[in-house]
Amino acid sequence: MRFVLRSFLVLLMAGSSVHSAPAQTPGERLSVECWAEVQSGPPRITVKWEAFSGSTGFQVFRKLKGGTTWGNALATLGSGALEYVDNTPGIGISYEYKVVRTTSSSGTGYGYVNSGIGLPMVEYRGKVIL
């Protein structure tokens, strides 16, 4: 009887965990999952990100790849924003974008994406020793 009762409790606990929502780790709460979509005519880079419960606003920054400072924000957006459209990129120039999310309770989140229009392909990235 004990074996049957233990088995039932294990199944009951396993069943209840299947229906619960996965918890976010601190790293997930402090990250902004973002990506870029490009259009060559007219030149446009759209930076998009996932919705996050409790967001209070976003700031978007841009710098040249390899640049050392972000400078002023390109845009300050409201809590419901899910994208920023950059209508001023140059062709063949690599840009780095930073998205900063503020929240009411989870702290500040950061996301980064590198993008460009008509960038040359990287032919050689170095050596790998296996």
DOVEX-653634 format. One record per atom (N, C-alpha, C): x, y, z; residue number from 1; atom name; residue in three letters. Coordinates in steps of 0.02 Angstrom, whole numbers, plus 32768, in hexadecimal, padded with zeros to 4 digits. Layout:
N
+------+-------+------+-----+----+-----+
! east ! north !   up !   i ! at !  aa !
+------+-------+------+-----+----+-----+
!    X !     Y !    Z ! NUM ! CA ! ALA !
...
+------+-------+------+-----+----+-----+
This chain:
130
+------+-------+------+-----+----+-----+
! east ! north !   up !   i ! at !  aa !
+------+-------+------+-----+----+-----+
! 8029 !  7FC4 ! 8000 !   1 !  N ! MET !
! 8000 !  8000 ! 8000 !   1 ! CA ! MET !
! 802B !  803F ! 8000 !   1 !  C ! MET !
! 8064 !  803F ! 8025 !   2 !  N ! ARG !
! 808F !  8079 ! 8026 !   2 ! CA ! ARG !
! 80AB !  8087 ! 7FE0 !   2 !  C ! ARG !
! 80BF !  8054 ! 7FBC !   3 !  N ! PHE !
! 80DA !  805C ! 7F79 !   3 ! CA ! PHE !
! 80A7 !  807D ! 7F4B !   3 !  C ! PHE !
! 8069 !  8067 ! 7F4E !   4 !  N ! VAL !
! 8034 !  8083 ! 7F24 !   4 ! CA ! VAL !
! 8028 !  80CC ! 7F37 !   4 !  C ! VAL !
! 8027 !  80DC ! 7F77 !   5 !  N ! LEU !
! 801C !  8121 ! 7F8E !   5 ! CA ! LEU !
! 8055 !  814E ! 7F78 !   5 !  C ! LEU !
! 8093 !  8137 ! 7F7F !   6 !  N ! ARG !
! 80CD !  815E ! 7F69 !   6 ! CA ! ARG !
! 80CB !  816A ! 7F1D !   6 !  C ! ARG !
! 80BB !  8136 ! 7EF8 !   7 !  N ! SER !
! 80B6 !  813D ! 7EAF !   7 ! CA ! SER !
! 8081 !  8170 ! 7E9C !   7 !  C ! SER !
! 8048 !  816D ! 7EBF !   8 !  N ! PHE !
! 8013 !  819C ! 7EB0 !   8 ! CA ! PHE !
! 8029 !  81E4 ! 7EBF !   8 !  C ! PHE !
! 804C !  81EF ! 7EF7 !   9 !  N ! LEU !
! 8064 !  8231 ! 7F08 !   9 ! CA ! LEU !
! 8098 !  824A ! 7ED6 !   9 !  C ! LEU !
! 80C4 !  821F ! 7EC0 !  10 !  N ! VAL !
! 80F6 !  8232 ! 7E8E !  10 ! CA ! VAL !
! 80D4 !  8246 ! 7E4E !  10 !  C ! VAL !
! 80A3 !  821E ! 7E37 !  11 !  N ! LEU !
! 807E !  822F ! 7DFB !  11 ! CA ! LEU !
! 8057 !  8270 ! 7E03 !  11 !  C ! LEU !
! 803A !  827A ! 7E3D !  12 !  N ! LEU !
! 8014 !  82B6 ! 7E49 !  12 ! CA ! LEU !
! 8042 !  82F3 ! 7E47 !  12 !  C ! LEU !
! 807D !  82EF ! 7E65 !  13 !  N ! MET !
! 80AC !  8327 ! 7E64 !  13 ! CA ! MET !
! 80C7 !  8332 ! 7E1D !  13 !  C ! MET !
! 80D5 !  82FD ! 7DF9 !  14 !  N ! ALA !
! 80EE !  8304 ! 7DB4 !  14 ! CA ! ALA !
! 80B8 !  8323 ! 7D88 !  14 !  C ! ALA !
! 807C !  830F ! 7D90 !  15 !  N ! GLY !
! 8045 !  832B ! 7D69 !  15 ! CA ! GLY !
! 803A !  8374 ! 7D77 !  15 !  C ! GLY !
! 8041 !  8389 ! 7DB5 !  16 !  N ! SER !
! 8036 !  83CF ! 7DC5 !  16 ! CA ! SER !
! 806E !  83FB ! 7DAB !  16 !  C ! SER !
! 80AB !  83E0 ! 7DA6 !  17 !  N ! SER !
! 80E2 !  840A ! 7D8D !  17 ! CA ! SER !
! 80DF !  8412 ! 7D41 !  17 !  C ! SER !
! 80BE !  83E5 ! 7D1E !  18 !  N ! VAL !
! 80B8 !  83EA ! 7CD6 !  18 ! CA ! VAL !
! 808D !  8425 ! 7CC3 !  18 !  C ! VAL !
! 805B !  8435 ! 7CEB !  19 !  N ! HIS !
! 802C !  846A ! 7CDA !  19 ! CA ! HIS !
! 8041 !  84AE ! 7CF4 !  19 !  C ! HIS !
! 8077 !  84B3 ! 7D19 !  20 !  N ! SER !
! 808C !  84F4 ! 7D33 !  20 ! CA ! SER !
! 80B7 !  8518 ! 7CFF !  20 !  C ! SER !
! 80B6 !  8559 ! 7D01 !  21 !  N ! ALA !
! 80DE !  8582 ! 7CD2 !  21 ! CA ! ALA !
! 8127 !  8581 ! 7CE9 !  21 !  C ! ALA !
! 8155 !  857E ! 7CB9 !  22 !  N ! PRO !
! 819C !  857E ! 7CCC !  22 ! CA ! PRO !
! 81B0 !  85C1 ! 7CEA !  22 !  C ! PRO !
! 81D8 !  85C0 ! 7D1E !  23 !  N ! ALA !
! 81EF !  85FD ! 7D3E !  23 ! CA ! ALA !
! 8228 !  861B ! 7D16 !  23 !  C ! ALA !
! 822D !  865D ! 7D16 !  24 !  N ! GLN !
! 8264 !  867E ! 7CF4 !  24 ! CA ! GLN !
! 82A0 !  8681 ! 7D23 !  24 !  C ! GLN !
! 82DA !  8677 ! 7D06 !  25 !  N ! THR !
! 8317 !  867E ! 7D2D !  25 ! CA ! THR !
! 8328 !  86C8 ! 7D32 !  25 !  C ! THR !
! 8354 !  86DC ! 7D61 !  26 !  N ! PRO !
! 8369 !  8722 ! 7D64 !  26 ! CA ! PRO !
! 8387 !  873C ! 7D23 !  26 !  C ! PRO !
! 83AB !  8711 ! 7D00 !  27 !  N ! GLY !
! 83C9 !  8724 ! 7CC1 !  27 ! CA ! GLY !
! 8394 !  8733 ! 7C8C !  27 !  C ! GLY !
! 835E !  870D ! 7C8B !  28 !  N ! GLU !
! 8328 !  8719 ! 7C5B !  28 ! CA ! GLU !
! 8303 !  8759 ! 7C6B !  28 !  C ! GLU !
! 82FA !  8768 ! 7CAB !  29 !  N ! ARG !
! 82D7 !  87A5 ! 7CBF !  29 ! CA ! ARG !
! 8301 !  87E3 ! 7CAF !  29 !  C ! ARG !
! 8342 !  87DC ! 7CB0 !  30 !  N ! LEU !
! 836E !  8816 ! 7CA4 !  30 ! CA ! LEU !
! 8388 !  8818 ! 7C5C !  30 !  C ! LEU !
! 8368 !  87F2 ! 7C2F !  31 !  N ! SER !
! 837B !  87F1 ! 7BE9 !  31 ! CA ! SER !
! 8340 !  880A ! 7BBE !  31 !  C ! SER !
! 8351 !  8826 ! 7B85 !  32 !  N ! VAL !
! 831E !  8837 ! 7B54 !  32 ! CA ! VAL !
! 832E !  880E ! 7B16 !  32 !  C ! VAL !
! 8302 !  87DF ! 7B06 !  33 !  N ! GLU !
! 830C !  87B6 ! 7ACB !  33 ! CA ! GLU !
! 82FA !  87E0 ! 7A8E !  33 !  C ! GLU !
! 832D !  87F2 ! 7A66 !  34 !  N ! CYS !
! 8320 !  881E ! 7A2D !  34 ! CA ! CYS !
! 8342 !  8804 ! 79EE !  34 !  C ! CYS !
! 8329 !  881B ! 79B5 !  35 !  N ! TRP !
! 8344 !  8808 ! 7974 !  35 ! CA ! TRP !
! 8337 !  8843 ! 7944 !  35 !  C ! TRP !
! 8356 !  883F ! 7909 !  36 !  N ! ALA !
! 834F !  8874 ! 78D8 !  36 ! CA ! ALA !
! 8336 !  8859 ! 7896 !  36 !  C ! ALA !
! 830D !  8881 ! 7874 !  37 !  N ! GLU !
! 82F6 !  8871 ! 7831 !  37 ! CA ! GLU !
! 830B !  88AC ! 7805 !  37 !  C ! GLU !
! 8327 !  889C ! 77CA !  38 !  N ! VAL !
! 8342 !  88D1 ! 779F !  38 ! CA ! VAL !
! 831B !  88D5 ! 775D !  38 !  C ! VAL !
! 831C !  8911 ! 7741 !  39 !  N ! GLN !
! 82FE !  891D ! 7700 !  39 ! CA ! GLN !
! 832E !  894B ! 76DB !  39 !  C ! GLN !
! 833E !  893B ! 769C !  40 !  N ! SER !
! 8370 !  8962 ! 7678 !  40 ! CA ! SER !
! 8352 !  899D ! 7651 !  40 !  C ! SER !
! 8313 !  899A ! 763E !  41 !  N ! GLY !
! 82F8 !  89D1 ! 7618 !  41 ! CA ! GLY !
! 82B2 !  89E4 ! 7630 !  41 !  C ! GLY !
! 82A9 !  8A1C ! 7650 !  42 !  N ! PRO !
! 82DC !  8A49 ! 766A !  42 ! CA ! PRO !
! 8300 !  8A29 ! 76A5 !  42 !  C ! PRO !
! 833F !  8A3F ! 76B3 !  43 !  N ! PRO !
! 8365 !  8A21 ! 76EA !  43 ! CA ! PRO !
! 8341 !  8A28 ! 772D !  43 !  C ! PRO !
! 8339 !  89F0 ! 774E !  44 !  N ! ARG !
! 8316 !  89F0 ! 778F !  44 ! CA ! ARG !
! 832B !  89B3 ! 77B7 !  44 !  C ! ARG !
! 8339 !  89BE ! 77F7 !  45 !  N ! ILE !
! 8347 !  8987 ! 7826 !  45 ! CA ! ILE !
! 8313 !  898C ! 785D !  45 !  C ! ILE !
! 82ED !  8956 ! 7866 !  46 !  N ! THR !
! 82BA !  8954 ! 789B !  46 ! CA ! THR !
! 82D3 !  8926 ! 78D2 !  46 !  C ! THR !
! 82DC !  8942 ! 790D !  47 !  N ! VAL !
! 82F1 !  891B ! 7948 !  47 ! CA ! VAL !
! 82B1 !  8908 ! 796D !  47 !  C ! VAL !
! 82A8 !  88C7 ! 7978 !  48 !  N ! LYS !
! 826C !  88AE ! 799A !  48 ! CA ! LYS !
! 827F !  8888 ! 79D9 !  48 !  C ! LYS !
! 8250 !  8884 ! 7A08 !  49 !  N ! TRP !
! 825C !  8860 ! 7A46 !  49 ! CA ! TRP !
! 821C !  8841 ! 7A5F !  49 !  C ! TRP !
! 8224 !  8811 ! 7A8D !  50 !  N ! GLU !
! 81EB !  87ED ! 7AAB !  50 ! CA ! GLU !
! 81C8 !  8818 ! 7ADE !  50 !  C ! GLU !
! 8186 !  8810 ! 7AE4 !  51 !  N ! ALA !
! 8160 !  8832 ! 7B19 !  51 ! CA ! ALA !
! 8176 !  8817 ! 7B5D !  51 !  C ! ALA !
! 8172 !  8842 ! 7B90 !  52 !  N ! PHE !
! 8185 !  882E ! 7BD3 !  52 ! CA ! PHE !
! 8155 !  884D ! 7C04 !  52 !  C ! PHE !
! 8136 !  8824 ! 7C2E !  53 !  N ! SER !
! 8106 !  883B ! 7C5F !  53 ! CA ! SER !
! 8127 !  886A ! 7C92 !  53 !  C ! SER !
! 8108 !  88A2 ! 7C9E !  54 !  N ! GLY !
! 8123 !  88D2 ! 7CCF !  54 ! CA ! GLY !
! 8151 !  8906 ! 7CB1 !  54 !  C ! GLY !
! 815A !  8906 ! 7C6F !  55 !  N ! SER !
! 8184 !  8938 ! 7C4F !  55 ! CA ! SER !
! 8167 !  897E ! 7C59 !  55 !  C ! SER !
! 8194 !  89AE ! 7C66 !  56 !  N ! THR !
! 817D !  89F3 ! 7C6E !  56 ! CA ! THR !
! 8198 !  8A20 ! 7C35 !  56 !  C ! THR !
! 81C8 !  8A07 ! 7C0F !  57 !  N ! GLY !
! 81E3 !  8A2F ! 7BD7 !  57 ! CA ! GLY !
! 8221 !  8A10 ! 7BBA !  57 !  C ! GLY !
! 8235 !  8A2B ! 7B80 !  58 !  N ! PHE !
! 8270 !  8A12 ! 7B5C !  58 ! CA ! PHE !
! 8298 !  8A4D ! 7B42 !  58 !  C ! PHE !
! 82DA !  8A44 ! 7B3E !  59 !  N ! GLN !
! 8306 !  8A73 ! 7B1C !  59 ! CA ! GLN !
! 832E !  8A4B ! 7AE9 !  59 !  C ! GLN !
! 8339 !  8A69 ! 7AAE !  60 !  N ! VAL !
! 8360 !  8A49 ! 7A79 !  60 ! CA ! VAL !
! 839C !  8A74 ! 7A69 !  60 !  C ! VAL !
! 83D7 !  8A54 ! 7A67 !  61 !  N ! PHE !
! 8415 !  8A76 ! 7A58 !  61 ! CA ! PHE !
! 8435 !  8A56 ! 7A1A !  61 !  C ! PHE !
! 845F !  8A7C ! 79F7 !  62 !  N ! ARG !
! 8483 !  8A61 ! 79BE !  62 ! CA ! ARG !
! 84C9 !  8A7D ! 79BD !  62 !  C ! ARG !
! 84F9 !  8A52 ! 79A8 !  63 !  N ! LYS !
! 853E !  8A68 ! 799D !  63 ! CA ! LYS !
! 855A !  8A40 ! 7963 !  63 !  C ! LYS !
! 8590 !  8A58 ! 7947 !  64 !  N ! LEU !
! 85B3 !  8A31 ! 7914 !  64 ! CA ! LEU !
! 85D2 !  89F4 ! 7934 !  64 !  C ! LEU !
! 85D5 !  89BD ! 790F !  65 !  N ! LYS !
! 85F4 !  8981 ! 792B !  65 ! CA ! LYS !
! 863D !  8991 ! 793C !  65 !  C ! LYS !
! 8650 !  897F ! 7978 !  66 !  N ! GLY !
! 8694 !  898E ! 7990 !  66 ! CA ! GLY !
! 869A !  89D2 ! 79B2 !  66 !  C ! GLY !
! 8664 !  89FA ! 79B0 !  67 !  N ! GLY !
! 8665 !  8A3A ! 79D2 !  67 ! CA ! GLY !
! 866A !  8A30 ! 7A1E !  67 !  C ! GLY !
! 8680 !  8A64 ! 7A41 !  68 !  N ! THR !
! 868C !  8A5C ! 7A89 !  68 ! CA ! THR !
! 8656 !  8A7B ! 7AB4 !  68 !  C ! THR !
! 862C !  8AA6 ! 7A99 !  69 !  N ! THR !
! 85F7 !  8AC5 ! 7AC2 !  69 ! CA ! THR !
! 85B4 !  8AC1 ! 7A9E !  69 !  C ! THR !
! 857E !  8ABE ! 7AC6 !  70 !  N ! TRP !
! 853B !  8ABB ! 7AAA !  70 ! CA ! TRP !
! 851E !  8AFF ! 7A9C !  70 !  C ! TRP !
! 8533 !  8B33 ! 7ABE !  71 !  N ! GLY !
! 8516 !  8B75 ! 7AB3 !  71 ! CA ! GLY !
! 84CF !  8B79 ! 7ACD !  71 !  C ! GLY !
! 84A9 !  8BA8 ! 7AB2 !  72 !  N ! ASN !
! 8464 !  8BB3 ! 7AC6 !  72 ! CA ! ASN !
! 8435 !  8B7F ! 7AA7 !  72 !  C ! ASN !
! 83FD !  8B74 ! 7AC7 !  73 !  N ! ALA !
! 83CC !  8B45 ! 7AAC !  73 ! CA ! ALA !
! 83AF !  8B5E ! 7A6B !  73 !  C ! ALA !
! 83A5 !  8B31 ! 7A3B !  74 !  N ! LEU !
! 8383 !  8B42 ! 79FC !  74 ! CA ! LEU !
! 8339 !  8B4E ! 7A0A !  74 !  C ! LEU !
! 831E !  8B26 ! 7A38 !  75 !  N ! ALA !
! 82D6 !  8B2B ! 7A47 !  75 ! CA ! ALA !
! 82C9 !  8B15 ! 7A8F !  75 !  C ! ALA !
! 8296 !  8B33 ! 7AAD !  76 !  N ! THR !
! 827B !  8B1E ! 7AED !  76 ! CA ! THR !
! 8232 !  8B0B ! 7ADF !  76 !  C ! THR !
! 8222 !  8ACC ! 7AEC !  77 !  N ! LEU !
! 81E1 !  8AB0 ! 7AD8 !  77 ! CA ! LEU !
! 81B8 !  8A9B ! 7B15 !  77 !  C ! LEU !
! 8178 !  8A96 ! 7B0C !  78 !  N ! GLY !
! 814A !  8A84 ! 7B42 !  78 ! CA ! GLY !
! 814C !  8A3A ! 7B53 !  78 !  C ! GLY !
! 8126 !  8A28 ! 7B85 !  79 !  N ! SER !
! 8127 !  89E3 ! 7BA0 !  79 ! CA ! SER !
! 810E !  89AF ! 7B6F !  79 !  C ! SER !
! 80E3 !  89C1 ! 7B40 !  80 !  N ! GLY !
! 80C8 !  8990 ! 7B11 !  80 ! CA ! GLY !
! 80EF !  8989 ! 7AD0 !  80 !  C ! GLY !
! 8126 !  89AE ! 7AC9 !  81 !  N ! ALA !
! 814D !  89AC ! 7A8B !  81 ! CA ! ALA !
! 816D !  8967 ! 7A82 !  81 !  C ! ALA !
! 816E !  894F ! 7A44 !  82 !  N ! LEU !
! 818D !  890F ! 7A34 !  82 ! CA ! LEU !
! 81C0 !  8915 ! 79FB !  82 !  C ! LEU !
! 81CB !  8953 ! 79E3 !  83 !  N ! GLU !
! 81FC !  895D ! 79AD !  83 ! CA ! GLU !
! 8210 !  89A5 ! 79A7 !  83 !  C ! GLU !
! 8249 !  89AF ! 7986 !  84 !  N ! TYR !
! 8261 !  89F1 ! 7975 !  84 ! CA ! TYR !
! 8279 !  89EE ! 792D !  84 !  C ! TYR !
! 8263 !  8A1E ! 7903 !  85 !  N ! VAL !
! 8277 !  8A1F ! 78BD !  85 ! CA ! VAL !
! 82AC !  8A56 ! 78B4 !  85 !  C ! VAL !
! 82E7 !  8A42 ! 789D !  86 !  N ! ASP !
! 831D !  8A70 ! 788E !  86 ! CA ! ASP !
! 831B !  8A7D ! 7843 !  86 !  C ! ASP !
! 8308 !  8AB9 ! 7830 !  87 !  N ! ASN !
! 8303 !  8ACC ! 77E9 !  87 ! CA ! ASN !
! 8342 !  8AEE ! 77CF !  87 !  C ! ASN !
! 8378 !  8AEF ! 77F6 !  88 !  N ! THR !
! 83B4 !  8B14 ! 77E2 !  88 ! CA ! THR !
! 83F3 !  8AE9 ! 77DA !  88 !  C ! THR !
! 83EE !  8AA7 ! 77D1 !  89 !  N ! PRO !
! 842D !  8A81 ! 77CB !  89 ! CA ! PRO !
! 844D !  8A8A ! 7786 !  89 !  C ! PRO !
! 848F !  8A86 ! 7785 !  90 !  N ! GLY !
! 84B3 !  8A88 ! 7746 !  90 ! CA ! GLY !
! 84BC !  8A41 ! 772B !  90 !  C ! GLY !
! 84C4 !  8A3B ! 76EA !  91 !  N ! ILE !
! 84D0 !  89FA ! 76CB !  91 ! CA ! ILE !
! 8519 !  89E6 ! 76D6 !  91 !  C ! ILE !
! 8524 !  89A8 ! 76EA !  92 !  N ! GLY !
! 8567 !  898E ! 76F5 !  92 ! CA ! GLY !
! 8586 !  89A2 ! 7737 !  92 !  C ! GLY !
! 855F !  89BC ! 7765 !  93 !  N ! ILE !
! 8578 !  89D0 ! 77A7 !  93 ! CA ! ILE !
! 8559 !  89A2 ! 77DC !  93 !  C ! ILE !
! 8584 !  8989 ! 7808 !  94 !  N ! SER !
! 856D !  895D ! 783E !  94 ! CA ! SER !
! 855E !  8986 ! 787D !  94 !  C ! SER !
! 8521 !  897C ! 7897 !  95 !  N ! TYR !
! 850B !  89A0 ! 78D2 !  95 ! CA ! TYR !
! 84FE !  8970 ! 790B !  95 !  C ! TYR !
! 8508 !  8988 ! 7948 !  96 !  N ! GLU !
! 84F5 !  8964 ! 7984 !  96 ! CA ! GLU !
! 84BC !  898B ! 79A5 !  96 !  C ! GLU !
! 8488 !  8967 ! 79B8 !  97 !  N ! TYR !
! 844F !  8986 ! 79D9 !  97 ! CA ! TYR !
! 844A !  896A ! 7A20 !  97 !  C ! TYR !
! 8438 !  8996 ! 7A4E !  98 !  N ! LYS !
! 842C !  8982 ! 7A94 !  98 ! CA ! LYS !
! 83E5 !  8996 ! 7AA6 !  98 !  C ! LYS !
! 83BF !  8966 ! 7AC2 !  99 !  N ! VAL !
! 837B !  8974 ! 7AD9 !  99 ! CA ! VAL !
! 837D !  896E ! 7B26 !  99 !  C ! VAL !
! 8367 !  89A3 ! 7B47 ! 100 !  N ! VAL !
! 8365 !  89A4 ! 7B90 ! 100 ! CA ! VAL !
! 831C !  89A6 ! 7BA6 ! 100 !  C ! VAL !
! 8308 !  8974 ! 7BCD ! 101 !  N ! ARG !
! 82C2 !  896E ! 7BE4 ! 101 ! CA ! ARG !
! 82C0 !  897F ! 7C2F ! 101 !  C ! ARG !
! 8292 !  89AB ! 7C42 ! 102 !  N ! THR !
! 8286 !  89B7 ! 7C89 ! 102 ! CA ! THR !
! 8245 !  8994 ! 7C9C ! 102 !  C ! THR !
! 8243 !  897D ! 7CDB ! 103 !  N ! THR !
! 8207 !  8959 ! 7CF2 ! 103 ! CA ! THR !
! 81F3 !  8974 ! 7D36 ! 103 !  C ! THR !
! 81B7 !  8960 ! 7D4A ! 104 !  N ! SER !
! 819D !  8976 ! 7D8B ! 104 ! CA ! SER !
! 81BA !  894C ! 7DC5 ! 104 !  C ! SER !
! 81D1 !  890F ! 7DB6 ! 105 !  N ! SER !
! 81E7 !  88E5 ! 7DEE ! 105 ! CA ! SER !
! 8222 !  88B7 ! 7DDE ! 105 !  C ! SER !
! 8236 !  88B0 ! 7D9F ! 106 !  N ! SER !
! 826A !  887F ! 7D8E ! 106 ! CA ! SER !
! 82AE !  889F ! 7D7F ! 106 !  C ! SER !
! 82B6 !  88DE ! 7D89 ! 107 !  N ! GLY !
! 82F5 !  88FF ! 7D7B ! 107 ! CA ! GLY !
! 82F9 !  8913 ! 7D32 ! 107 !  C ! GLY !
! 8336 !  8925 ! 7D1D ! 108 !  N ! THR !
! 8342 !  893C ! 7CD9 ! 108 ! CA ! THR !
! 835D !  8903 ! 7CAF ! 108 !  C ! THR !
! 8342 !  88FA ! 7C73 ! 109 !  N ! GLY !
! 8359 !  88C6 ! 7C46 ! 109 ! CA ! GLY !
! 837D !  88E4 ! 7C0A ! 109 !  C ! GLY !
! 83AD !  88BE ! 7BEF ! 110 !  N ! TYR !
! 83D4 !  88D6 ! 7BB7 ! 110 ! CA ! TYR !
! 83D5 !  88A2 ! 7B7F ! 110 !  C ! TYR !
! 83D2 !  88B9 ! 7B41 ! 111 !  N ! GLY !
! 83D8 !  888D ! 7B07 ! 111 ! CA ! GLY !
! 8403 !  88AF ! 7AD2 ! 111 !  C ! GLY !
! 8428 !  8886 ! 7AAD ! 112 !  N ! TYR !
! 8456 !  88A0 ! 7A7B ! 112 ! CA ! TYR !
! 844E !  8879 ! 7A3A ! 112 !  C ! TYR !
! 8453 !  889D ! 7A02 ! 113 !  N ! VAL !
! 8451 !  887C ! 79C1 ! 113 ! CA ! VAL !
! 847E !  88A3 ! 7991 ! 113 !  C ! VAL !
! 84A1 !  887F ! 7966 ! 114 !  N ! ASN !
! 84CC !  889D ! 7932 ! 114 ! CA ! ASN !
! 84AA !  8893 ! 78EF ! 114 !  C ! ASN !
! 84A5 !  88C8 ! 78C7 ! 115 !  N ! SER !
! 8483 !  88C3 ! 7887 ! 115 ! CA ! SER !
! 849F !  88F5 ! 7856 ! 115 !  C ! SER !
! 8492 !  88E9 ! 7816 ! 116 !  N ! GLY !
! 84A5 !  8916 ! 77E1 ! 116 ! CA ! GLY !
! 8484 !  8901 ! 77A0 ! 116 !  C ! GLY !
! 8488 !  892C ! 776F ! 117 !  N ! ILE !
! 846A !  891E ! 772E ! 117 ! CA ! ILE !
! 84A3 !  8918 ! 76FB ! 117 !  C ! ILE !
! 84A4 !  88E1 ! 76D6 ! 118 !  N ! GLY !
! 84D6 !  88D7 ! 76A2 ! 118 ! CA ! GLY !
! 851D !  88D1 ! 76BD ! 118 !  C ! GLY !
! 8524 !  88B1 ! 76F7 ! 119 !  N ! LEU !
! 8567 !  88A8 ! 7713 ! 119 ! CA ! LEU !
! 858D !  8871 ! 76ED ! 119 !  C ! LEU !
! 85CE !  887A ! 76E5 ! 120 !  N ! PRO !
! 85F4 !  8844 ! 76C4 ! 120 ! CA ! PRO !
! 85F8 !  8807 ! 76F2 ! 120 !  C ! PRO !
! 85FA !  87CD ! 76D4 ! 121 !  N ! MET !
! 85FE !  878F ! 76FA ! 121 ! CA ! MET !
! 8644 !  8789 ! 771B ! 121 !  C ! MET !
! 8646 !  876E ! 7757 ! 122 !  N ! VAL !
! 8685 !  8762 ! 7779 ! 122 ! CA ! VAL !
! 86A1 !  8720 ! 775E ! 122 !  C ! VAL !
! 86D9 !  8724 ! 773C ! 123 !  N ! GLU !
! 86F6 !  86E9 ! 771C ! 123 ! CA ! GLU !
! 871E !  86BD ! 774C ! 123 !  C ! GLU !
! 8742 !  86DD ! 777A ! 124 !  N ! TYR !
! 876F !  86B7 ! 77A6 ! 124 ! CA ! TYR !
! 8768 !  86D1 ! 77ED ! 124 !  C ! TYR !
! 8755 !  86A5 ! 781A ! 125 !  N ! ARG !
! 874B !  86B8 ! 7860 ! 125 ! CA ! ARG !
! 8782 !  86A1 ! 788E ! 125 !  C ! ARG !
! 87B5 !  8680 ! 7873 ! 126 !  N ! GLY !
! 87EB !  8668 ! 789D ! 126 ! CA ! GLY !
! 87EF !  861D ! 789D ! 126 !  C ! GLY !
! 8814 !  8601 ! 78CD ! 127 !  N ! LYS !
! 881F !  85B9 ! 78D1 ! 127 ! CA ! LYS !
! 87FB !  859D ! 790E ! 127 !  C ! LYS !
! 87E8 !  855E ! 7909 ! 128 !  N ! VAL !
! 87CA !  8539 ! 7940 ! 128 ! CA ! VAL !
! 87F4 !  84FB ! 794B ! 128 !  C ! VAL !
! 8809 !  84F1 ! 7988 ! 129 !  N ! ILE !
! 882F !  84B4 ! 799A ! 129 ! CA ! ILE !
! 8801 !  8485 ! 79BE ! 129 !  C ! ILE !
! 87F9 !  8449 ! 79A3 ! 130 !  N ! LEU !
! 87CE !  8418 ! 79C2 ! 130 ! CA ! LEU !
! 87F6 !  83E5 ! 79E8 ! 130 !  C ! LEU !
+------+-------+------+-----+----+-----+
